[in-house]
Amino acid sequence: MNDHTAAIAAHFDQLAPDLDRWRRRNRTYYRDLEKLHRFWIPAGSRVLQIGSGLGDLLATVEPSFGVGIDVSPQVVAIAQQRHPQFQFHCLAAEELTPEAIGDPKPFDVIILTGVLSYLTDIQVVLERLQAFCHPRTRLILGFHNFLWQPLLTLAEKVGQRSPQPPESWLGMQDILNLLALAGYEPIKQGRRFLVPRQIPLLTGWINRWISPLPVIEHLALTNYVVARPIARPQDQPSVSVIVPARNEAGNIAAAVERLPELGAETELIFVEGHSRDQTWETIEQTVAEYQGPLKLLACRQTGKGKADAVRLGFDKASGDILMILDADLTVQPEDLGHFYRAIASGRGEFINGSRLVYPRSRLAMPGLNTFANRTFALIFSFLLGQPLKDTLCGTKVLWKTDYDRVAAGRKYFGDFDPFGDFDLLFGAAKLGLKIVEVPVRYQERSYGSSNIAHVREGLILARMCLYAAGKLKFPY
């Protein structure tokens, strides 16, 4: 342990008996941190916290296996007594190894909140944490906005903030640069919490409705980054392509003929949904007569709507990667190779198609539709905290393991999306998946007519935006 770390340990050893009192005095701030971490961390995860303090934040995310690391022996002793269901170790983060905690298994989430400013060498710590990561591990880094330094220093002097040892003040760009140097990439970054003390009628309202607004959010106290280890390509995963089909008899054969082989095995699953033409009969005949390299399956909906069809197809799928291809073939089957390479290479974990890059005819997408698509893309870019060009493209791709996690957490957003697109987008955003857009060449359909009722479904989308705002952007 170097001199700086020893001084930090001595400081918190002395402060340990009073930490609970300081926590109660600033309970509004700590409760907000708990809300933030509960949002990003699914209950039942394996969680490692660096700078675990009294262990209360670790406990609030309800891990199946929790480990806390802190440099203060006195603080570690209190935390272990307070939360005996977890493991706490007195270690300097710069010296952390799997052997030091006696558990070589990787963690799902690693928390570095409220500790970065005390570390001697943040880059070394982040590099050491690679040994505790699997490809889906998420790092959550929380730190104070440096604009608050004068106010926090004043609060400390007048006895409204606990005494602090010498600390580093880091900007968002500093953290992003350190993550890149240590082999991580950011998935999400944000700012929240303008009023850290309870003021009747004002604190909750300002922190919920004012703090997340553009420009104003840059004044918020809490900065956070959700990051992942830079991904490594995976060898030849298998693929299941789900084709929801309603009144699409004339497109079934073309979907089979034009679909490229993807990965170790390509499974094509048609899900027929109460068609008025010969779609089901055509699917049955196509599957029965097919002798090519694809694995073909067919099933019929008992429920209604595209979301129900997609979920049925996903439940039947055996592939490692799940893809949605609309049966109208306005997104060309040949373009699915781009999606496969984007996800199999690790460049993204949720791949969304974008129809608004390449030229397209007005017959394929009329002007009013283009305007609506761009409008909803702007709204969802704000809600999800990252730029998206086309949220309404039906072609979406994700890992089956991630879809299972989305489905398990569906109750957070509710189950009222008849399209399925936003159910997947919302779920991917909450899980902190890396969302990447792939441009597609959007074409006019060659058979049948659209199944979309534009006005009615536009109103549903507007209602979903309002609901999602309360869950993603204004979640108090």
C-alpha positions as CSV (number, residue, x, y, z in Angstrom):
1,M,0.0,0.0,0.0
2,N,1.6,3.3,-1.1
3,D,1.6,6.5,1.0
4,H,-1.4,8.0,-0.7
5,T,-3.6,4.9,-0.2
6,A,-2.4,4.6,3.4
7,A,-3.4,8.2,4.1
8,I,-6.9,7.5,2.6
9,A,-7.2,4.4,4.7
10,A,-6.2,6.3,7.9
11,H,-8.7,9.0,7.1
12,F,-11.6,6.7,6.7
13,D,-10.6,4.6,9.7
14,Q,-11.0,7.7,11.8
15,L,-14.2,8.7,10.1
16,A,-15.8,5.1,10.3
17,P,-17.8,5.6,13.5
18,D,-19.5,8.7,12.0
19,L,-20.1,7.4,8.4
20,D,-23.7,6.3,9.2
21,R,-24.5,9.8,10.7
22,W,-23.2,11.5,7.5
23,R,-25.2,9.2,5.4
24,R,-28.4,10.0,7.2
25,R,-27.6,13.7,6.9
26,N,-27.3,13.4,3.2
27,R,-29.9,10.7,2.7
28,T,-31.5,12.4,-0.3
29,Y,-28.2,12.1,-2.2
30,Y,-27.6,8.5,-1.3
31,R,-31.2,7.5,-2.1
32,D,-30.8,8.9,-5.6
33,L,-27.6,6.9,-6.0
34,E,-29.5,3.8,-5.0
35,K,-32.2,4.5,-7.5
36,L,-29.6,5.0,-10.3
37,H,-27.9,1.7,-9.5
38,R,-31.1,-0.3,-9.1
39,F,-32.1,0.9,-12.6
40,W,-28.9,-0.4,-14.2
41,I,-28.3,-3.6,-12.2
42,P,-30.7,-6.5,-12.5
43,A,-31.4,-8.2,-9.2
44,G,-29.6,-11.5,-8.8
45,S,-26.4,-10.3,-10.6
46,R,-22.9,-11.1,-9.4
47,V,-21.7,-7.7,-8.2
48,L,-18.2,-6.4,-7.2
49,Q,-18.0,-2.9,-5.6
50,I,-14.7,-1.0,-5.4
51,G,-14.8,1.4,-2.5
52,S,-17.8,-0.3,-0.9
53,G,-17.9,1.7,2.3
54,L,-20.6,0.4,4.7
55,G,-21.9,-1.9,2.0
56,D,-25.4,-0.3,1.8
57,L,-25.2,0.4,-2.0
58,L,-24.1,-3.1,-2.6
59,A,-27.1,-4.4,-0.6
60,T,-29.6,-2.2,-2.3
61,V,-29.0,-3.8,-5.8
62,E,-29.8,-7.3,-4.4
63,P,-26.9,-9.3,-5.9
64,S,-26.9,-13.1,-5.8
65,F,-23.2,-12.8,-4.9
66,G,-21.7,-9.6,-3.7
67,V,-18.1,-8.6,-2.9
68,G,-17.0,-5.3,-1.5
69,I,-13.4,-3.9,-1.5
70,D,-12.3,-1.0,0.7
71,V,-8.9,0.2,2.0
72,S,-10.2,1.0,5.6
73,P,-10.1,-1.9,8.0
74,Q,-12.5,-0.2,10.3
75,V,-15.0,0.5,7.5
76,V,-14.7,-3.1,6.2
77,A,-15.4,-4.5,9.7
78,I,-18.6,-2.4,10.1
79,A,-19.7,-3.4,6.6
80,Q,-19.2,-7.1,7.3
81,Q,-21.2,-6.9,10.5
82,R,-23.9,-4.9,8.8
83,H,-24.2,-7.1,5.7
84,P,-23.0,-10.6,6.7
85,Q,-24.5,-12.1,3.5
86,F,-21.7,-10.5,1.4
87,Q,-17.9,-10.7,1.4
88,F,-15.8,-7.6,2.2
89,H,-12.1,-7.4,1.8
90,C,-9.6,-4.8,3.0
91,L,-7.5,-4.2,-0.1
92,A,-6.1,-1.4,-2.2
93,A,-7.9,-1.4,-5.6
94,E,-4.5,-1.1,-7.3
95,E,-3.5,-4.5,-5.8
96,L,-6.7,-6.3,-6.5
97,T,-6.5,-9.8,-8.1
98,P,-9.0,-12.7,-8.3
99,E,-6.7,-14.7,-5.9
100,A,-6.9,-11.9,-3.3
101,I,-10.6,-12.4,-3.0
102,G,-10.6,-16.1,-3.4
103,D,-13.1,-16.2,-6.3
104,P,-11.9,-16.5,-9.9
105,K,-15.3,-16.3,-11.5
106,P,-16.1,-13.0,-13.3
107,F,-18.8,-10.5,-12.2
108,D,-21.8,-9.3,-14.1
109,V,-21.4,-5.7,-12.7
110,I,-18.5,-3.8,-11.2
111,I,-19.4,-0.6,-9.3
112,L,-16.9,2.3,-9.0
113,T,-19.1,5.0,-7.6
114,G,-17.8,7.6,-5.2
115,V,-14.3,6.0,-5.2
116,L,-12.5,7.3,-8.4
117,S,-11.4,10.5,-6.8
118,Y,-9.5,8.6,-4.0
119,L,-7.6,6.2,-6.2
120,T,-3.8,6.5,-6.7
121,D,-3.9,5.2,-10.3
122,I,-7.3,4.9,-11.9
123,Q,-5.9,3.4,-15.1
124,V,-4.2,0.6,-13.2
125,V,-7.4,-0.2,-11.3
126,L,-9.4,-0.4,-14.5
127,E,-6.8,-2.6,-16.2
128,R,-6.8,-5.0,-13.2
129,L,-10.6,-5.2,-13.3
130,Q,-10.4,-6.8,-16.8
131,A,-9.6,-10.0,-14.9
132,F,-13.0,-9.9,-13.3
133,C,-15.0,-9.3,-16.5
134,H,-16.8,-11.5,-19.0
135,P,-18.0,-10.2,-22.3
136,R,-21.3,-9.0,-20.8
137,T,-19.8,-7.4,-17.7
138,R,-20.8,-3.8,-17.1
139,L,-18.8,-1.2,-15.2
140,I,-20.8,1.6,-13.5
141,L,-18.7,4.6,-12.7
142,G,-20.2,7.4,-10.6
143,F,-18.4,10.7,-9.8
144,H,-19.2,14.3,-8.9
145,N,-19.4,17.0,-11.6
146,F,-16.3,19.1,-11.1
147,L,-18.5,22.3,-11.4
148,W,-19.7,21.5,-7.9
149,Q,-16.2,21.6,-6.4
150,P,-16.6,25.1,-4.8
151,L,-20.1,24.2,-3.3
152,L,-19.0,20.8,-2.0
153,T,-15.8,22.3,-0.5
154,L,-18.0,25.0,1.2
155,A,-20.4,22.3,2.4
156,E,-17.5,20.5,4.0
157,K,-16.3,23.6,5.8
158,V,-19.7,24.4,7.3
159,G,-20.3,20.8,8.4
160,Q,-22.8,19.7,5.8
161,R,-20.5,17.2,4.1
162,S,-18.2,14.6,5.7
163,P,-14.5,15.6,5.9
164,Q,-12.7,14.6,2.8
165,P,-9.1,13.5,2.2
166,P,-7.2,15.0,-0.8
167,E,-9.2,14.0,-3.9
168,S,-8.9,14.2,-7.7
169,W,-11.6,16.1,-9.6
170,L,-12.3,14.3,-12.9
171,G,-14.4,15.5,-15.9
172,M,-16.5,13.3,-18.1
173,Q,-13.8,13.3,-20.8
174,D,-11.1,12.3,-18.3
175,I,-13.1,9.2,-17.4
176,L,-13.9,8.3,-21.0
177,N,-10.2,8.6,-21.9
178,L,-9.1,6.4,-19.0
179,L,-11.7,3.8,-20.0
180,A,-10.4,3.7,-23.5
181,L,-6.8,3.4,-22.3
182,A,-7.7,0.4,-20.1
183,G,-9.7,-1.4,-22.8
184,Y,-13.3,-0.4,-22.2
185,E,-15.9,1.5,-24.2
186,P,-18.8,3.6,-22.9
187,I,-22.3,2.3,-23.5
188,K,-24.1,5.1,-21.7
189,Q,-23.2,8.3,-20.0
190,G,-25.4,10.8,-18.1
191,R,-25.8,13.4,-15.5
192,R,-28.5,13.7,-12.8
193,F,-29.5,15.3,-9.5
194,L,-29.6,19.1,-9.1
195,V,-30.8,19.5,-5.6
196,P,-29.0,17.3,-3.0
197,R,-31.0,18.4,0.0
198,Q,-34.7,17.8,0.8
199,I,-36.7,21.0,0.2
200,P,-40.5,20.3,0.6
201,L,-42.3,20.3,-2.8
202,L,-39.2,21.3,-4.7
203,T,-36.5,18.7,-4.5
204,G,-38.3,15.8,-6.0
205,W,-39.9,17.9,-8.7
206,I,-36.7,19.6,-9.8
207,N,-34.6,16.4,-9.7
208,R,-37.2,14.5,-11.8
209,W,-38.4,17.0,-14.3
210,I,-35.7,19.7,-14.6
211,S,-32.4,17.9,-14.0
212,P,-32.7,15.6,-17.1
213,L,-33.4,18.5,-19.6
214,P,-30.8,19.3,-22.3
215,V,-28.2,21.9,-21.2
216,I,-29.4,21.9,-17.6
217,E,-28.3,18.3,-17.1
218,H,-24.7,19.5,-17.5
219,L,-25.1,21.3,-14.1
220,A,-26.2,18.2,-12.2
221,L,-24.2,16.9,-9.3
222,T,-23.9,13.2,-10.3
223,N,-22.0,12.1,-13.5
224,Y,-22.1,8.5,-14.4
225,V,-20.8,6.2,-17.2
226,V,-21.9,2.6,-18.0
227,A,-19.1,0.8,-19.9
228,R,-18.2,-2.6,-21.1
229,P,-14.9,-4.4,-22.0
230,I,-14.0,-3.9,-25.6
231,A,-15.6,-6.9,-27.3
232,R,-13.8,-9.7,-29.0
233,P,-15.2,-11.5,-32.1
234,Q,-17.1,-14.7,-31.5
235,D,-16.5,-17.7,-33.8
236,Q,-19.3,-18.6,-36.1
237,P,-22.4,-18.3,-33.9
238,S,-25.7,-19.7,-35.3
239,V,-28.6,-17.5,-36.4
240,S,-32.4,-17.7,-36.3
241,V,-34.2,-15.3,-38.6
242,I,-37.9,-14.7,-37.6
243,V,-40.2,-13.7,-40.4
244,P,-43.7,-12.5,-39.1
245,A,-46.0,-12.9,-42.1
246,R,-49.6,-11.7,-42.5
247,N,-51.1,-11.6,-46.0
248,E,-47.7,-12.1,-47.6
249,A,-48.2,-15.2,-49.7
250,G,-46.3,-13.7,-52.7
251,N,-43.1,-13.0,-50.6
252,I,-42.6,-16.3,-48.9
253,A,-40.6,-18.0,-51.7
254,A,-38.4,-15.0,-52.3
255,A,-37.6,-14.7,-48.5
256,V,-36.2,-18.3,-48.7
257,E,-34.4,-17.9,-52.0
258,R,-32.7,-14.5,-51.1
259,L,-31.7,-15.2,-47.5
260,P,-27.9,-15.7,-47.3
261,E,-26.3,-18.4,-45.1
262,L,-25.3,-16.8,-41.8
263,G,-22.9,-18.2,-39.2
264,A,-22.6,-21.9,-38.3
265,E,-26.3,-22.6,-39.1
266,T,-29.1,-20.4,-40.4
267,E,-32.6,-21.1,-39.1
268,L,-35.6,-19.4,-40.9
269,I,-38.8,-19.3,-38.9
270,F,-42.0,-18.1,-40.5
271,V,-44.7,-17.0,-38.0
272,E,-48.1,-16.7,-39.8
273,G,-50.7,-14.4,-38.3
274,H,-54.3,-14.8,-39.3
275,S,-53.9,-14.0,-43.0
276,R,-56.8,-13.5,-45.4
277,D,-54.8,-14.8,-48.4
278,Q,-52.9,-18.1,-48.9
279,T,-49.9,-17.2,-46.7
280,W,-50.1,-20.2,-44.4
281,E,-50.6,-22.7,-47.2
282,T,-47.7,-21.2,-49.1
283,I,-45.4,-21.4,-46.1
284,E,-46.4,-25.1,-45.5
285,Q,-45.7,-26.0,-49.1
286,T,-42.4,-24.0,-49.1
287,V,-41.1,-25.7,-46.0
288,A,-42.2,-29.2,-47.2
289,E,-40.5,-28.9,-50.6
290,Y,-37.3,-27.0,-49.5
291,Q,-34.0,-29.0,-49.8
292,G,-31.4,-26.2,-49.4
293,P,-28.9,-25.4,-46.6
294,L,-31.3,-23.4,-44.4
295,K,-33.2,-24.9,-41.6
296,L,-36.9,-24.0,-42.1
297,L,-39.6,-23.9,-39.5
298,A,-43.2,-22.7,-39.5
299,C,-45.8,-21.9,-36.8
300,R,-49.1,-20.0,-36.5
301,Q,-50.0,-17.3,-34.0
302,T,-52.8,-17.8,-31.5
303,G,-52.4,-14.2,-30.4
304,K,-52.4,-11.0,-32.4
305,G,-50.0,-8.4,-33.6
306,K,-46.4,-8.3,-34.7
307,A,-45.0,-8.3,-31.1
308,D,-46.8,-11.6,-30.4
309,A,-45.5,-13.1,-33.6
310,V,-41.9,-12.1,-32.9
311,R,-42.0,-13.4,-29.4
312,L,-43.4,-16.7,-30.6
313,G,-40.6,-17.0,-33.1
314,F,-38.0,-16.1,-30.6
315,D,-39.3,-18.8,-28.2
316,K,-39.0,-21.4,-31.0
317,A,-35.6,-20.2,-32.1
318,S,-32.5,-22.3,-31.5
319,G,-29.9,-19.9,-32.8
320,D,-27.3,-17.9,-30.8
321,I,-28.4,-14.7,-32.7
322,L,-32.0,-13.6,-33.2
323,M,-33.0,-11.5,-36.3
324,I,-36.3,-10.0,-37.4
325,L,-37.0,-9.8,-41.1
326,D,-40.4,-8.3,-42.2
327,A,-42.1,-10.5,-44.7
328,D,-42.8,-7.6,-47.1
329,L,-39.0,-7.7,-47.9
330,T,-38.8,-3.9,-48.0
331,V,-35.6,-4.5,-46.1
332,Q,-33.7,-6.8,-48.4
333,P,-32.7,-10.3,-47.0
334,E,-29.3,-9.9,-48.6
335,D,-28.6,-7.0,-46.1
336,L,-28.8,-9.3,-43.1
337,G,-25.1,-10.1,-43.6
338,H,-24.3,-6.6,-42.4
339,F,-26.2,-7.2,-39.3
340,Y,-24.5,-10.5,-38.7
341,R,-21.0,-9.1,-39.0
342,A,-21.9,-6.2,-36.7
343,I,-23.0,-8.4,-33.8
344,A,-20.7,-11.4,-34.3
345,S,-17.7,-9.1,-34.4
346,G,-18.7,-7.6,-31.0
347,R,-19.1,-4.0,-32.4
348,G,-22.6,-4.0,-31.2
349,E,-24.9,-6.1,-28.9
350,F,-28.2,-4.8,-30.3
351,I,-28.3,-4.0,-34.0
352,N,-31.0,-1.7,-35.3
353,G,-31.7,-1.1,-39.0
354,S,-31.8,2.4,-40.4
355,R,-33.8,3.0,-43.6
356,L,-33.1,6.8,-43.6
357,V,-29.5,6.7,-45.0
358,Y,-29.7,5.5,-48.6
359,P,-32.1,7.0,-51.2
360,R,-35.6,5.5,-51.2
361,S,-38.6,6.1,-53.4
362,R,-41.7,7.9,-52.2
363,L,-43.7,4.7,-52.9
364,A,-41.5,2.8,-50.4
365,M,-41.7,5.5,-47.8
366,P,-44.1,8.5,-48.4
367,G,-43.0,11.9,-47.1
368,L,-45.4,11.9,-44.2
369,N,-44.0,8.5,-43.1
370,T,-40.4,9.8,-43.4
371,F,-41.3,12.8,-41.2
372,A,-42.9,10.6,-38.6
373,N,-39.9,8.2,-38.6
374,R,-37.5,11.1,-38.1
375,T,-39.7,12.6,-35.3
376,F,-39.9,9.4,-33.3
377,A,-36.2,8.9,-33.8
378,L,-35.5,12.3,-32.2
379,I,-37.8,11.5,-29.3
380,F,-36.3,8.1,-28.6
381,S,-32.7,9.4,-29.0
382,F,-33.5,11.8,-26.2
383,L,-35.2,9.1,-24.1
384,L,-32.5,6.5,-24.6
385,G,-29.6,8.9,-24.3
386,Q,-28.0,8.0,-27.6
387,P,-28.5,9.0,-31.2
388,L,-30.8,6.8,-33.2
389,K,-31.8,7.5,-36.8
390,D,-34.7,5.1,-37.3
391,T,-36.4,3.5,-34.4
392,L,-39.3,2.2,-36.5
393,C,-37.3,-0.1,-38.8
394,G,-38.5,-3.6,-38.2
395,T,-35.2,-5.3,-38.7
396,K,-33.6,-5.8,-35.3
397,V,-30.9,-8.2,-34.2
398,L,-29.7,-9.3,-30.7
399,W,-28.2,-12.3,-28.9
400,K,-30.7,-14.9,-27.6
401,T,-29.2,-14.7,-24.2
402,D,-29.8,-10.9,-24.1
403,Y,-33.4,-11.4,-25.4
404,D,-34.0,-13.7,-22.5
405,R,-32.9,-10.9,-20.1
406,V,-35.1,-8.4,-21.9
407,A,-38.0,-10.7,-21.6
408,A,-37.3,-11.4,-17.9
409,G,-37.3,-7.6,-17.2
410,R,-40.3,-6.8,-19.3
411,K,-42.5,-6.0,-16.3
412,Y,-40.5,-2.8,-15.7
413,F,-41.9,-1.2,-18.9
414,G,-45.2,-3.1,-19.1
415,D,-46.5,-5.2,-21.9
416,F,-48.5,-2.9,-24.2
417,D,-46.2,-2.6,-27.3
418,P,-48.1,-4.2,-30.2
419,F,-45.2,-3.8,-32.6
420,G,-42.3,-5.3,-30.5
421,D,-39.8,-2.8,-31.7
422,F,-39.9,-0.6,-28.6
423,D,-40.2,-3.4,-26.2
424,L,-36.8,-4.5,-27.5
425,L,-35.3,-1.1,-27.7
426,F,-36.4,-0.1,-24.2
427,G,-35.1,-3.4,-22.8
428,A,-31.8,-3.2,-24.6
429,A,-31.3,0.4,-23.2
430,K,-32.1,-0.6,-19.6
431,L,-29.7,-3.6,-19.8
432,G,-27.0,-1.2,-21.1
433,L,-26.5,-3.1,-24.4
434,K,-24.3,-1.5,-27.0
435,I,-26.8,-0.3,-29.7
436,V,-25.5,0.1,-33.2
437,E,-27.4,1.1,-36.3
438,V,-26.8,-0.6,-39.7
439,P,-28.0,1.3,-42.8
440,V,-30.3,-0.8,-45.1
441,R,-31.5,-0.2,-48.6
442,Y,-35.3,0.2,-48.2
443,Q,-37.3,-0.9,-51.2
444,E,-40.9,-0.7,-52.4
445,R,-42.8,-3.9,-51.7
446,S,-43.5,-6.1,-54.7
447,Y,-46.5,-7.9,-53.3
448,G,-49.6,-7.0,-51.2
449,S,-50.2,-3.9,-49.2
450,S,-49.1,-2.5,-45.9
451,N,-50.7,-3.9,-42.7
452,I,-50.0,-0.7,-40.9
453,A,-52.9,1.6,-39.7
454,H,-50.8,4.8,-39.6
455,V,-53.1,7.1,-37.6
456,R,-54.1,4.6,-34.9
457,E,-50.6,3.2,-34.6
458,G,-49.1,6.7,-34.5
459,L,-51.2,7.5,-31.5
460,I,-50.1,4.3,-29.8
461,L,-46.5,5.3,-30.5
462,A,-47.1,8.7,-28.9
463,R,-48.5,7.1,-25.8
464,M,-45.5,4.8,-25.6
465,C,-43.2,7.8,-25.8
466,L,-44.9,9.4,-22.8
467,Y,-44.8,6.2,-20.8
468,A,-41.2,5.6,-21.7
469,A,-40.3,9.1,-20.6
470,G,-41.5,8.3,-17.1
471,K,-39.4,5.1,-17.0
472,L,-36.2,6.1,-18.7
473,K,-35.7,9.9,-18.6
474,F,-37.8,11.0,-15.6
475,P,-37.9,7.8,-13.5
476,Y,-38.4,9.0,-9.9
